[in-house]
Each structure stands twice: as structure tokens, then as C-alpha cells.
Amino acid sequence: MDSSRSFWKRFWKGSSDRRNSPGMMNRWMAKRNREEKGTATQVASPLKVKAEKLPVEAVERILAHLPLPALIRARCVCKRWRTLIASPRFLSARADIPAVANPPYFPMVFSQSYGRKCCAFDFANYRWQRLAPLNFVPYKVTYVAGAGGLLCLRNCFELLVVCNPITRQWKNLPRSSGQLCVGQSLIHMVMEPASKSYKIITISATCKTEVYDNSSKSWNITSHSLPPGVTCIRGRTAAFYNGFLYCIVDEGVGSKLSGVIAHDVQLAVWSSMLIALPTGFGEARSSNSLQPGSLAASLVECRGRVVLVAEKMQLGVTLIHIFELQLMNITWLEVGSLPYEVGSGTPFESFKQGLRCDGVVVHGDLICLTSQSGDMAVLDFSTGMWKRLPECPLAVGKNPEIDIAVFPFLPSLDAPV
């Protein structure tokens, strides 16, 4: 009897030790946590079921009213939303909501040799915003043109690449027959808003004019030379208005004469008339100038007007004036000039050293100028007021290793490449 009693005593003592051991307690706590978590999941599950059973029309209506940055993030939630946002029905419904119109990124700055970073100025909040880099294109690229939410880039193989930074879609274009050398060619992109079809017009270093039509996916040579007397295209900007592409050209080898000629894109012919630039503007600099070459001159289209932004030297100082081409009588009308103030520390002091030809961009009534040092000034045509923009966070122009491009960009979810 005593031996039996001592056996059960030892048995219960061992069971108690096992129940109170740290390992047993940990396993018991883990089981309790699993049970509590299961209970919480069961409580929340009805809400989850209701959310999943929302009609597609309701989800579509909610997403359509989101601003573009939030809508881009919403595409990452699930495959269902990503497919919905890319559907023609959704894009059409969103286009009918004026309150959520895609805001322009203006000006947009692209660091071409420094991580392909991008930033854009937000006029609503008057500050710069960093954007997603263009690292989805597997090449080292430079910006050459853009229209309708698409960018035209040139890669290291001298091929043109068209991409949509919002949808991150891209494609290589077929190689053209002309030599699109950097600094010796002009590339301009035109978008047809109704059909979302685009054309890319190129003028090569050999003065050959070619047009790429996205609808036919092919190049077409429209001209093998420029009009008689014209030696080369000057600058990397052009103005497209009413079916004509207006370009700045030089007349004669070593000549100081520069002017504007037009190319009829539909008929594929160049005009024979050279429209001279305003006197003193865009001429070659003097031989003792610290900045050899020609004075900057850039053409842009602004609200159905062909606008010239050009430099003029006066008493050793660079002056910047803005002209509108009067197409009825082929004359230039001065419509503005960058304020010039004597002394240091003035808002537009850096522009005295010169203007970047490829840094003149337009959106709506706003025209943005970029100085050689990377500072930016904006003219509002509707008010005639000038403003100096805050310094770009990409240190524009401050670091010689950073090659930047400045351009306007209107984000689009439905612009196909």
C-alpha cells in the first residue's frame, strides 16, 4: 500500500512540474493566442466579405474620382484593380470627370546621367515634387521630344525609344535612314488627341527629313534636303501649329543670317520662304565673346501662337526677349522681355550669362526659361508677370556631371506607345 501511495505521489508531482515548466507555458500561451486571433478574424470577416462583394460599378466610380498619384498607387493593390484601371471603360469614365483632370508636370526635369531621376514643379503648392525614375527603360537614354503623355528618348545605340512614364510601357522604334547625331539633328513629336496616334518628325545631320507614323509603324522620307541656301537646322526646339513645323535655320556657310522656315507635315514639303529673325537676335557672337557660337534662339507653340525666345547682346550683357510671329503679315511682334536689373543678387541675375536653347518649354499660358546655370524663370502670358522658381532638388546645372533635360509633361493613363 505504501509503495502504491508513493508511486501516485511521485506521478502527480511530475505532472505538476510539467504543467508549470516554461516550455509547457509557452505552448499554452501560443495556443491561446491562436484562438484569440481566430476569434478576431471571425469578427472581421463579415466586413471583408462585404468589401469584396462591392459591385464593380461602385469600385470603378470610387477609383475614377481619385487624383492621379493616388490612382497610380491603387494599381498596386491587386491584379483586379490594375486590370480595371487599364480598361477602356474606366479610362472613358474618368475622362468625363473634369474635377480629376490629370495635372501637368511643368516644368519636368530629367537627370539623364544621374540615375535617370525626375522631378516636376507643382504650381498648385508651389514646390518641386520628386517623380519615379525612368529606370524601366533598360538603356542609358536622353530626352529628345514628347507629346500627349509620351516621351521620345534616344538610347546609346542612336535608336529612338517611345515610353509612357505613367504606365511604364516602352518600345524601340525602327531605325531611320538618317543620322540622328546629338546636337546635329532635330526631333519633334506630334500627338493626335482624338486617335492617340503620334508622329515623330526628324531632320538628320545630312538634312534628310523623315516622319515616323505610329499608325503605320514605319518611317517615310519626305525630303532629302532643306530649301536652297539653308545649310542646317539650328537648335533642338521647334513649334508645331496648324499642320506646319516651324524651325530655326542658318542661311549660308559662316553666315550670321538666321531665320525660320516651315514644313508642311501633311503635304511633306518645305516652304521656300525664309522668315528672318528680329534684328540683332540669334546672331553669331563676336570673336572676343567668352561664349563662342550663336546667341540662343528657341521656337515654341503657345496657345496657337508661334513664339520666339531669343538673346541679344547689348553692352556686354545678354538680354532675353520674346516675340510672336504674326502669320498674316509675316512680322515679329515683341510681347515680353525678361526683367534686367543692375547689380548682384537680383532674381534673374544668372540669365545674364545666357539661355539654354533646350530649356524653353510651354504649358498653357506659362512659358519657362532655363539659364545656363540651371535657374528657371516663368512668364505668365495672361498677366505678363515673371516669377523665379525655387531651385530644383536635382541640383540643376550646379554639378557638371548631371546632364539634364527640361520639358513639359501631361500624364496620361491611356496614351499607347
Protein Blocks (a to p, Z undefined) as FASTA:
>chain_A
ZZmmmmmmmmmmmmmmmmmpmklmmmmmmmmmmmmmmmmmmmmmmmmmmmmmpcfklmmm
mmmmpcfklmmmmmmmpmklmmmmmpmklmmmmmmmmklgccddddddddfkgopaacdd
dfklopadddddfklbccdcddfbdeehiacdddfkopacdddfklopacdddddfbdcd
ehiaccdddddfklopacdddddfkopacdddfklopacdfbfbdcehiabdedjbdcde
ehiacddddehehiabdcdddddfklopacfbdcdddehiapacdfkbcbgcjddddddd
eehiacddddddeehiacdddddddfklopaddfbdcdddedehiaklmmmnopcfklcc
cehjbccdddfkopacdddfknopacdddddfklgokamklccddddddddfklcZZ
